[in-house]
Amino acid sequence: MSTYYQIFGGKINVVTSDPSNPIEGQVWYNTTSEVLKYRAVTTAGAWAAGGNLATARIVLGGTGTQTAGLAFGGNSPPSTSISNTEEYNGTSWTAGGNLGTARYTSGGAGTQTSALASGGGTGSVTGATEEYDGSSWTAGGSLSTARYALYSCGTQTSALAFGGNPGSPPFNTTATEEYDGTSWTSGGSLPTAKRYLAGCGTQTSAVEFGGFTPGPGNTASATTAEYDGTSWTSGGTMGTARHTLAGAGTQTSALGFGGYSAPPSSTSTGATEAYNGTSWTSDTSMSTARLALGGAGTQTAGLAFGGGAVPPSTALTEEFTGAGDPVTRTVTGS
């Protein structure tokens, strides 16, 4: 690919606003912001600060993209559960329509204007499903297995919900359900019963990873499984075992980030890993380690929001840019 230097040489343009479609190597001075900028290609993934949520919260639901994200529900101590919905435009969050059923640890699927919230906790376990049209939530078909701490992916009319806590022993489930826009039907069971797991993809091509697994004290998991629309098969193992993490992307191009790591460290983490359909590789960690956060977007354009840090809940948002993506940088120094 030709660079700006190869095409135009070393000239630096003086402009009043940044070019709308700069190419690699292009350099310009913005007289309005009084900064020198250039266009580069990232060599490693990077997280950058985005606009804060209006309501700090943990164990929230999320879906959408980096420039059109959706956050809903969650827990905002000292409340048990909240119904607030917020919409992200790539810069800031604004209020959306409230959930009909306030809840936390629900599954999220779809887009900002066509989303799905399924299951969760309300002080008890619920299987309630709601559909969002960009303005308001309406009731959909309930999950066959009511549960919280599940994960969901896909679209509003073709969603997948898996794992979670049904509220009774052994407090982890392998149940997988498929949504057709009206009702849920049973799918293939997870290889390992889990709650507080993450995942991404579509109803016929999904991946799940991390989570709590059965055992003494419940153990943070590093296992991965892939779904083909019928059954789950084992995938590559994560580098950092963890639960209450978030995910983004597709089955063959996934991103896992944040969470709470396994002993002996047993702490919130900002660890970020990328999955290629076979194996996981470490990438740049989030600026703020946290668990019980929301996630959206893709492997190269991810979005992390809310979650638990210090203090217990945060409104922080971070945006991820994957390696090999173009990025505009500001020249700093004296």
N, C-alpha and C positions, 0 to 999 in steps of 0.2 A: 504494500500500500504506500503511495506517495505521501510524503510529509509536506507541511507548509514550507519548510526551509528549502526542500528540493524544488518546489514549484515557484516560490516567490523570493527566495533568498533570505537575507537577514533583516529586512525592514520591519520595524515595529510601528504598527498603526496607532494613531491617536484617535480615540473614539469617545463619545459621550455615553454610550451604553454598550454592554457586552454583545459580541456577535451572537446571532441566534443559532448558528450551526458551525462552530469553529472546528478546524481539523487539526490532527496531531502536529505539534511543532509550532502552531500559530501563537504569536505573542502580540499583546496589545496593552496600551495604557488607557485606562478609563479615567477621564478627567472629572467625571461626576463623583466617583468614589475615591479618586486620587490613589489608585493602586495599579500596579503592573501585574498582569495575569498571563498565563500560558495554558495551552491545551496539551495534556499528557495522557499516557495510557498506564493504568495501574499495574504494578508488578505483584502486588499482594492485595488481598481484601482489606477493606478499612471501614470502620464504624465512625459516623459523624453525628453530632447532636442535631435533633430535629425539634419541632415545637412540642412543648409540654401538654399533656392531657389537662383538661380543666379540673378533673376529679382524680386525685391519686387513688390507686386501687391495686389490689392483688387478686389472684385467681380469676381473672377476667376472661371473657371470650373475645376472639378477634378473627378477622378475615379481610380479604381484599388485596390491594397492591400497595407499593411504597408511596404512590402519589394519590391513591384513592382507598385509604384504609378505613376499617370499621372496628370500634371497640365497644363492648357492651357488657353490662352486668359486672359481677365481681364483688369484692368485699372492700369496704372502706371503713376500717375500724373507727369507732366501736360498733358500727352497724353490722348485722349478720349478712345481709345481702342487699344489693342495690339494683336499680332498673335502668340507670343512666346509659344512654348511647351517645357516642361521639364519632364524628366523621373527620378524616384527615385528608388534606388536599396536597400534601407534599411539603407544606410549610407550617400549617397550624390546624388545631382541632376545633370543631364547632359542634354545638349540641344537635343531636338528632332525636327521633321519637323514642320514648321510653318503652322498654319491654313490658309486656302485659304481666309477666311473672318475674319479679325480682329474683335473681339467682346468681350463683357463683360456680366456678369450675364446669361450665357448660361447654359443649362442642360448638365450633363455628365453621361455617362453610359458605361458599359463594362469593359474591362481589359486594361492593358498597351499596349498590342499588338493588341487589337481588340476593339477600343473605338469608342464612338459616341458623337459628340457635336451637340446640337440642340438649335435653337433659340438664343436669346440674343439681346444686343443693339450694334449698330454701329454708334451711333449718331442719328439713327432712329431705328425702330423695325424691326427685321428680323425673318424669319421662316426657314432660311437656315440650312441644316443639313450636317455634314461632318463625314466621317468614317476614322479612323486611323488604320494603319496596323503595327505600331511599328516603321515606318520610315517616312511616309507621309500621308497627308490628301487628300481625294477625295470626290467629291460632292455626297450626297445621296438625297433622296426625302425630299422636304420641308414640314414643319409643315403646317397643314391646317389653324391653327390660329397662325399667327406671333406674337411673344411676347418675352419679356425679364423678368428677375427675376422669372423664372420658376425653377422647379426641375425635375430631370430625374433619372431613375434607370433601372436595368435590364442589358441586353446584347446588343451587336451591332445588332443582328438580331432579338431580342425580347425585345424591350425597351418600357418604359412608360414615358411620359412627362405630367406634370400636373401643374395647377396654372399659375401664372405669370401676367404680365401687357401687355395688347394688344396695349397700346399706345393711348387709347381713353377712355373717361368716361365709366364706373366708375373706370377704371384703375386697376381692379382686375378681374380675370376670374376663372370660375369653370372648364374650358375646360380640358379634359383628352384625350390624344391620344396614340395609340399603334403603334409601328413600327415593321415591319416584315423583315427588312433588305433592303427593297426597297421603301416602301411608308408608310405614316401615315394614320390611320383611327380613327374615333371617338370612345371613350370609355365612361364609365359612368362619369357623372359630379361630381366634389367635392361637399361635403355638404355645404361648405362655400367658397366663392370666396376669393382667397389669392394671394399675391405675396411675394417674399423674404422668402419663406418657405423652409423646408428641408424634406428629406425622404430617403428611402432605400428599398431594396427588389428586387422582380422580377416583370415581367409584370402581373403575375396572383396572386401574393402574396406580395403586397407592403404596406408601411405605410408612411403617410405624417404627419408633425407636425410643430407647430410654424407658423411664418409668419405675414405679414400685413393683416388685415381684414378691410372691409369697415366700415366707421364711421367717426365722426369728427376727423380730423387730422390723420386718420388711426391708428388703435390700434394693438399693439403687441399681438399675439395670443398664447394661451397655448393648443389649441385643437388638437386632433389627430384623424385621420381617416384611416381605413384599406381597401385595395382594393383586391377583389377576382377574378379579371379578367373580371368582368362585372360591379360591382357597389361598391361604397364606403359606409362604415358604421362607426359610431362614435366609437372611442377607448378611452383610459384613458387620463386624463388631465395632462399636464406637470406641474412640480412644479414651474418653472420659465417661465412666458410668455415672448416671445422674437421673433425677426425677424432677417433676415440676418445671420442665424446660419448654421451649417453643420451637416450632418448625415452620419452614416455608419451602416452596418450590414444587418439584415433581419427583416421581419415583426414581428417575435416573439423574436428577440434578437437584438434590435436596440440601437444605441448610438446617442444622440444629444448633441452638444457642441458649445460653443461660442454664438455670436449673440449680439443683442442690446435689453436690457430689457425694460419692460413696465414702465410707470410712477408709483410711484413717483421717482424711482431711475434713469430711463432713461439714462443708461450708457452701454458701452461695457462690456461684461461679459465673464468669463471663465467657467461658470457653465456647468457641465457635468451631464447628466442623462441617465439612462439605462432603456429600455423598454422590458418587458417580454411577450408582446402580450396582456396584460391586464392593467398594471399600470406602472408608471414611478417612479424610486427611484434615489435619489441624489447620485453622486459619486464624486471622487476627481476632483476639478476644474483644468483647464489648468493653466500652470505657467504664461502665458501671456494672459490676457483678450483681446478679439478682436471680431470684426464683419466682415461680408463680406469675410469669409475665405473659403478655399477649404477643402473637407473632402473625405476620402476613408477608406477602410478596413472593419473590423468587430467590434462587440461589445467588444471583448477581445483583439483585435489587431488593434486599430484605428490609423488614421493618420490625423493630422491637419496641414495646411500649408497656408502661406500668410495671407491676411486679413488686417484689419485696427486696429491699436493701436496708440501709440504715438512714432514716428511721424505717419502721416496719413496711410502709407502703410508699411508692414513688409515682410521680407523674411523668418521669423522664421518658423521652422517645429517642431512639437511635436509628439511623439509616445505614444500611450496609451496601457497599459497592464492591462487587467481586473483582478478582484479578482479571486483567485484560480488558476492562471496561474503560472508555474514555472519561476523563475527569478534568475539570477546570481548576487550576491551582493559582493561588496568589503568591507572588514573590515577596518574601519578607527579609528583613535584615537591615543593617545600618551602613 
